[in-house]
Amino acid sequence: MGPAGSGKSTYCTTIMTHCQNIGRPVHLVNLDPAAEKFEYEPSIDIKDLISLEDVMEELNYGPNGGLIYCMEFLMNNLDWFEDEVGAYTDDYLIIDCPGQIELYTHFDIMKRLVEALGRLNIAICGVYLLESQFVEDKSKFFAGVMSAMSAMVNLEIPHINVLSKMDLLPKMKATELERYYNPDPLLLLEDVNAKTSPKYHQLNSAIAGLVDEFNMVAFLPLNVTDEDSITAILSHVDNAIQFGEDQEPKEPEEEMEGEEDDEDY
């Protein structure tokens, strides 16, 4: 999840590649009716049901209204989605969602979708991406923090937040970055108050207080060129959904064969 341009598709591609490299069965699910290009072909694609292009052409909707229509259409045809997902309930699914932020903060569409996945006994973890370049504009960064917190409250599922595109961020001191990984409300008060009219200072203080009081949002850095960074993100997701805990432990084939040879002697 995350706003347009936050790196959702790149994240999906990166995790798909990593999972395949470690031998984990993984499938891409595309829920963006406007998506056109994929590094990996989706196993499930909303465009097989409805596409934004068709809606805009036939109903004369704009892109935003058309996307909401597509998602509502999906909700009215959940049996199609449940049948599609039902074929992959034992595998790892990466769901690429639309970039319209209202879907996670104002509408109940994604919450209903999450509930449908829950009925299939699929463990879910929300991954909310925020572009790391936002740290260079503190007002934008805290707007992102608020939208991430809204998505967490609205969806009510295990959730991690990721600062994407860390490989494109100019180098900063680790101590300074830490104030963004665990958002420090003083960043808002110190910097934004200095740049805004005094009449907005009370509002800034209220937002800072809200972030501090709820204390829900923390970010993990993602650098797609760093294998350790990718592994850390996947490890947090696995932990959130308790991935693999219901699987039976398996012994290596060679070890099993060795044991059988010993018994023969």
N, C-alpha and C positions, 0 to 999 in steps of 0.2 A: 504494500500500500504506500501511498504518498502522493504529493502533488506532481503535476506534469513536469518532466525534466529532472526528477530526483534520482533517476537511475534504476527504476524498477526492472525494466527489461534486461539491463546489463547485470543486475543482481541475479535474476533468474538464470540467465545464461551461465554466469560464473558458478552458481551453486550446482546447476545441472552438470557442468563439466567436472566439477570436483567430485560429485557423487558418482559419476560414471568412472572416474579414475580410481575410486576406492571400492568399486564393485557393488555399489548400492543400486537396487532397482529404483528408477526415478522416472517420473513422467511430468511433462509440462501441461498445465491447464490454462488456456487463454480465456479470460473473461472480459477482455477489452474488445468491444465490437468495432472499434476503429483501427485496431492493430493490423498492420500489413506485412511487415517483414519479421521473420523469426530465425534466429540462429539454429534452434532446434524445432522441428515440426511438432506442434501441439498434439498430444494424444486426445485431448478434448478441446474443442474450439467453439465458443459461443457463436461464431460466424456461420457455423453449420446450422444454427437455429435462426439467427437474425444478425444483420449487419447495419452499422450506422449509415453507410452509404445508401442502402436501400430505403431506410427510414427517411433520410433527408430528401431523397428523390421522390418517394411516393407520397409522403405526408407533408412535405415542404417545411420540415422542422430545421432549426439551426443545430449546430453541433452539440451544444450543451443540452438543449431540450431533447434532441434525438438520442443522446446517450442515456438520459434518464428513462426515456421510453423503452429503449432496448433492455435496460436492466429490469424495468417493471415487467416487460414481456417475459424475461427469463423467470421472474418470480411467479408469473402466471402459468409457466410451463416447467415447474420444478420436477415433475415426473421425468421429463427428458434428461435434466441434469442429474437426477439421482440414478437413473438407469446408466448413464454414461460413467459416472463416478463409481458405480457399483462394481464395475469390471476391474477396478484398481484398488480396492480397499486394503489389500495387503502390501501395497507398494507406497513409496514416498512420492507425494504429489506436491508440486510447486505451482501455486496459483498466481498468475500474473493478472492483477486487477487494474481497472481503469484509473486514470489520473485525476478524475474529477473529485475534488476534496469533499464536496457536499455529501457524497455517497457514504462517507465514514463519520461525518460530523452532524449532518442535519436530517438525513433520511434513514429509514429503518431497513432499507434494502439489503445492505451487507449483513446486518444483524440477522435478518430472516434467512439469508444464505448460510450463515454460520450455524444457525439452528438446524437447517436441513442437513448439513454435514454431520452435526452432532447426532442426528437420528440414525445415521449410518454408522455410528460408533467410530467416526474418524477423529482422531486427536488433532487439534488445531492450534497453531501458534501464529499470531499476527506479527508481521514484520513491517514496521513503518519506517520509510526512508526519508531522510531530510538531507538536502545537498549541503556538503560541508562548507561550501563557499558562503553560506549564510552567516558563518561566524564573523565574516568581515563587515557585516551590517547587523548590529545587535538587535535593532527593531525587527528585522526580518527573521532573525534567529528565534526571538521570543514569540513571534507569530507562529513559527513552525512548532515551537514547544507547546503552545496552546492547542494547535490543531492535533498534534500527537496525543496530548492528554485527552482531548475531546474524543478521539477515536478509541482510546483505551476505555474510557467511561462508557461510551456508546456500545461497543462490541462485547465487553465483558468476557474476554478470552485471554489465555496466556499471551504475553505480548512483549516484544523487544523493539527498541528504537535504534536505528542505525544512521550514523553520519556517513553518507556515501561520498564517493569521489575523493577520498583522502589523498590519493596519489596526485591530484590536481591542486591541492591546497598548498599555498606558500608555507614554508617551514615556520613553525611557531614553537616556543618553549613548551616543554611538557607540562610545566606548572600552569601555564596559561591555557593550554588545551583542556586540562582537567576541569577548569571552570565551565567548560562547555559540555564535557562528557556528563558531568553532574551539574546541570544548569544553576549558576550562581545568580540569585535575584539582584545582587548588587551590580552585576554587569548592566542590567537594564537601568537601574537608578543612576549609576555614575555616568554612563555614556549617553543614553537617550535623553535624560533630563537636561543634559548640557546642550543638546541640539534642538530641543522642542520648547514651545511657548510654556511659560509657567502655568497656564490654565490647564495643561495636560499632565502636570506633575502628579496630581492626586490620582489620576487614572493610571499612570505608570506605577505608582506605589501600590495601587490595588491589584494590578496584574502581577507585580513582583510578589506581593503577599500571597496571592492565589497559588502561584508556582511553588512558593516556599511551604505553604500550609499543606497542600496535597502531596508534595514531594514524591510524585509518581514517575516522573520522566527522567530517564538516564539514557545516555547514548553509548553505543559501541562503535568504534571506528572501523570502516571497511575500506581497505586498499586492495583493489582487484589484482594488483601485480604482486601482492605479498601472500604467499600460501598460508603462512601462520595466521594472518588476519582472517582469511576465508575460513580456515579450520576453526578459529575461535567463534566466529559467528554461527557456523553450523552446530558447534558444540552447545552453544546457548539454546538454539532452537531444539536440538535433540533433548536437552535436559528439560525444557519447558513442556514438551509433549511426551516425555518418558519413552523416547523412541528405543525400540529393541528390548524393553523390559519384559515383554510378554513372549519373546522368542526363546525357543529352547537352545541351550548352548550346544555347539557342534564341535567335535574334535576334528583336527586335520586328517585328511584321508590317509596320509602316509603313516601317521601315528596309529590309526586304526589297523592298517595293514600289518604294521610291526607287531601289534598286540596279537593278531591272528597267527602270525608266524611263530611267536613265542609259545602259543597254546599247542601248535602242532608238535613242537619239540617236547 
